[in-house]
């Protein structure tokens, strides 16, 4: 909660997540928190990966305070583009951005 409420101080306060299969903790600056079920112990959260050597990547997940575990998702960068045939915006994923994120994740697992 401190990472969220302190805002954009420099350096930004982060939360370190320990992920299965990763050799180092993953620092995240939390940008949003939502109660998952009203119990006060289940939370959906969003944030930004906070690595000094990498581009900023969005992440999101779930955390249960009672069991101190949850799940973690890396968000593949995308942009919205208008699809004339569908008459709606569609997500467009860059192969380069996807590969860069895959490479970063692989390096974090070493």
N, C-alpha and C positions, 0 to 999 in steps of 0.2 A: 504494500500500500504506500510505503514511503517513496518508492520509485515513481509511482503515479502522481502522488500529491505534491512532491517537491518540484515537479515540472522540469524545465529545461536548464537547470543549473549546470555549470561546467566545473568539474566533470559530472556527468549525469550519473545519479545513483542507479545501480542495476541490481537485478536479482540473478543469482547463479543457479542454473539448472544442471542437475546430474542426469545425463541421458544414457540409457543402456547402449553399450557398444561404442561410446565416445570416450576418448582418453582424457579429455579435459572438460571442466565445467563450461557451460554455455551461458555467457552474460547477456541479459536481456533488459532493455529499458522498457518498463511497462507503460502502455499508453491508454489502456482501457480495461476495466474489470466489470463483470456482470455476475450477479447471483445466478447460479445454475438452477437451483431447486427450492430456494427459500429457507433452507436449513441453516444457513449461515456458515456452512462448512464445505460447500461445493461452489467452485468459481470457474467461469469462463474468462479468459484474459486474452489480450492482444498486446503486441509490443514490437520492438525493433531489435534485431540482433546487434550487439554492441561490441564489435571487434575493431581494433584500431587499424588492422591491415586489410580489411575487407570493405566492400561496398555495404551499404545498409540494406538488410533484407528484413521483410516483415515476417513475423512468426505469430502463432496463436496456439492456444491449448486449453486444457482443463486442469484444475488442481483441486484436490480434496485435502483440506487442512487436517481433518481427523486422521487419515492414513498417511498424509504427507507424500502422496503420489498422484500421478495423473497422466496426461498425454501431451505431446508437443508436435506441432506441425510447422514446417518451413513453407512459406508461401512463394510459389514460383512467380517472378515478376511478369506482369502483363499490362496491356493497355486495352481500352475499349475502342472498338471501331464500328461504325454504322454499317450494317448489312442491309443493302437495298432490297434483296429478295425476301429476307425475313422481317423487314421493317422493324428492326430492333438492334440494339447494341450487342455485340458479341465480344468475348474475351479473346485477345490475340496474344499468343505466347511466342517469344523470340527463342529460336534454337540456341543462340549464343548465350542469352541470359540463363536459360535452363541448364546448359552445359556448365556455365560458371558456378551456378548454385550446386550442381552435382559434384563438381570438383572441390568446392569449399567443404561440403559435407564429408566427402571422402578424406580430405586432409584432416578434418577434425576427429575422425575416427582412428587415425594412426597413432 
